[in-house]
Amino acid sequence: MAVSGGYETDPVDHGRPVVLIAAALGVPTEVFREAFSGVKPAGLDRGPTAEEAQKNKAALMSVLAPYGITNEQLDEVSNYYRYNGSKGQLWQHQPATAEAIVTDGVLTGVAITNPGSGYTSAPTIKVKAPDGTIVNAVATVAYTNDFRTNGSLTSITLQP
């Protein structure tokens, strides 16, 4: 069984795990995208100045505060999912694991043994059947406000 990928982001998010951040904050993805549209990143060669960071935080909070998001919540979620993609890093995540279910020598399903977390998209699932053929399966990903379950697999279904 192979579980691969699942860390792809929407092109409009420029590599940011927006679906995870939005879910952790308890707001729709579109709301966080709107909030982030006012942020001016400092660039890869340097971090933001204190003034730039303050302006960026104000832009985020102007959209998020009406949803009950506090500065402390935003900091906690932002720090949890912070990473440096230019250094080959990925946000915090836990890979999922699963096992094939075989009944009377026939592949009948897949059991999730660890749902993982941090998936921003459904990973690719390939299962080796007892006869050696490779069967594709589709995973369903759930987004929650709990870091341990945000972006975790809830089901894996074999494809005919």
C-alpha positions as CSV (number, residue, x, y, z in Angstrom):
1,M,0.0,0.0,0.0
2,A,1.3,3.4,-0.9
3,V,0.0,6.7,0.3
4,S,1.7,9.6,-1.5
5,G,1.1,13.4,-2.0
6,G,-1.7,15.2,-0.5
7,Y,0.3,18.3,0.3
8,E,-0.6,20.2,-2.8
9,T,-2.1,23.7,-2.3
10,D,-4.5,25.7,-4.5
11,P,-2.4,27.8,-6.9
12,V,-4.1,30.9,-5.6
13,D,-2.6,30.3,-2.2
14,H,1.0,30.4,-3.4
15,G,2.1,27.4,-1.4
16,R,0.4,28.3,1.8
17,P,-1.7,25.6,3.5
18,V,-4.7,27.9,3.5
19,V,-7.3,25.1,3.9
20,L,-5.6,24.0,7.1
21,I,-5.1,27.5,8.6
22,A,-8.8,28.4,7.8
23,A,-10.1,25.2,9.4
24,A,-7.9,25.6,12.5
25,L,-9.3,29.1,12.9
26,G,-12.8,27.9,12.3
27,V,-13.5,30.1,9.3
28,P,-14.3,29.3,5.6
29,T,-11.2,29.0,3.3
30,E,-12.5,32.0,1.3
31,V,-12.5,34.2,4.5
32,F,-8.8,33.4,5.2
33,R,-8.0,34.0,1.5
34,E,-9.6,37.4,1.8
35,A,-7.8,38.2,5.0
36,F,-4.4,37.2,3.5
37,S,-5.0,39.3,0.4
38,G,-4.1,42.4,2.4
39,V,-0.8,40.9,3.6
40,K,2.4,42.1,1.9
41,P,5.1,39.3,2.3
42,A,8.6,40.5,2.9
43,G,10.2,38.1,0.5
44,L,12.4,35.1,0.7
45,D,15.6,37.0,1.3
46,R,14.5,38.6,4.6
47,G,11.9,38.6,7.3
48,P,9.4,41.4,7.7
49,T,10.4,44.6,9.6
50,A,8.5,45.3,12.7
51,E,6.4,47.9,10.9
52,E,5.6,45.4,8.0
53,A,4.6,42.7,10.5
54,Q,2.3,45.1,12.3
55,K,0.6,46.2,9.0
56,N,0.2,42.5,8.0
57,K,-1.3,41.6,11.3
58,A,-3.7,44.5,11.1
59,A,-4.8,43.4,7.6
60,L,-5.4,39.9,8.8
61,M,-7.3,40.9,11.9
62,S,-9.5,43.4,10.1
63,V,-11.1,40.5,8.3
64,L,-10.8,37.8,11.0
65,A,-11.8,39.7,14.1
66,P,-15.5,39.9,13.1
67,Y,-15.4,36.1,13.1
68,G,-14.3,36.0,16.7
69,I,-10.7,35.3,15.9
70,T,-8.3,36.8,18.5
71,N,-4.7,37.9,17.9
72,E,-3.6,35.0,20.1
73,Q,-5.5,32.4,18.1
74,L,-4.1,33.7,14.9
75,D,-0.6,33.6,16.3
76,E,-1.0,30.0,17.5
77,V,-2.3,28.7,14.2
78,S,0.2,30.7,12.1
79,N,3.1,29.5,14.2
80,Y,1.9,25.9,14.0
81,Y,1.7,25.9,10.2
82,R,4.7,28.2,9.6
83,Y,7.4,26.6,7.3
84,N,10.1,27.7,4.9
85,G,9.2,26.2,1.5
86,S,12.4,27.6,-0.1
87,K,14.4,25.4,2.2
88,G,12.4,22.3,1.2
89,Q,10.3,22.3,4.5
90,L,6.7,21.4,4.8
91,W,4.2,22.6,7.4
92,Q,3.6,20.2,10.4
93,H,2.0,17.0,9.2
94,Q,1.7,13.3,10.1
95,P,1.6,10.9,7.2
96,A,-1.3,8.5,7.1
97,T,-1.0,4.7,7.0
98,A,-3.5,2.1,5.9
99,E,-3.7,-1.7,5.3
100,A,-5.4,-3.7,2.6
101,I,-8.4,-5.8,3.6
102,V,-8.3,-9.1,1.9
103,T,-11.2,-11.6,2.2
104,D,-10.9,-15.1,0.7
105,G,-8.0,-13.9,-1.4
106,V,-9.8,-10.9,-2.8
107,L,-9.0,-7.2,-2.1
108,T,-12.2,-5.9,-0.5
109,G,-11.3,-2.6,1.1
110,V,-8.7,-0.5,3.0
111,A,-8.5,0.1,6.7
112,I,-7.0,3.3,7.9
113,T,-4.5,2.5,10.7
114,N,-3.4,6.1,11.2
115,P,-5.4,8.9,9.7
116,G,-2.5,11.3,9.7
117,S,-2.9,15.1,9.6
118,G,-1.8,18.1,7.6
119,Y,-3.1,17.0,4.2
120,T,-4.2,20.0,2.1
121,S,-5.6,17.7,-0.7
122,A,-6.4,14.0,-1.0
123,P,-3.3,11.9,-1.2
124,T,-2.9,9.3,-4.0
125,I,-3.6,5.8,-2.7
126,K,-2.4,2.7,-4.5
127,V,-3.1,-0.8,-3.2
128,K,-1.5,-4.0,-4.3
129,A,-4.1,-6.8,-4.7
130,P,-3.3,-10.4,-3.9
131,D,-3.0,-11.1,-7.6
132,G,-0.3,-8.4,-7.9
133,T,-2.4,-5.8,-9.7
134,I,-2.4,-2.3,-8.5
135,V,-5.7,-0.8,-7.5
136,N,-6.3,2.9,-7.1
137,A,-8.3,4.2,-4.1
138,V,-9.7,7.6,-3.2
139,A,-9.2,9.2,0.2
140,T,-11.5,11.6,1.8
141,V,-9.8,14.4,3.9
142,A,-11.5,16.2,6.9
143,Y,-10.6,19.6,8.1
144,T,-11.1,20.5,11.7
145,N,-10.0,23.1,14.3
146,D,-7.9,20.5,16.1
147,F,-4.3,20.4,15.0
148,R,-4.2,16.6,15.6
149,T,-7.0,15.9,13.2
150,N,-6.9,18.8,10.8
151,G,-6.3,17.5,7.3
152,S,-6.7,13.8,8.3
153,L,-8.1,10.9,6.3
154,T,-11.6,9.8,7.2
155,S,-12.1,7.1,4.5
156,I,-10.4,5.3,1.7
157,T,-12.6,3.8,-1.0
158,L,-11.3,1.3,-3.7
159,Q,-11.9,2.4,-7.3
160,P,-13.5,-0.2,-9.6
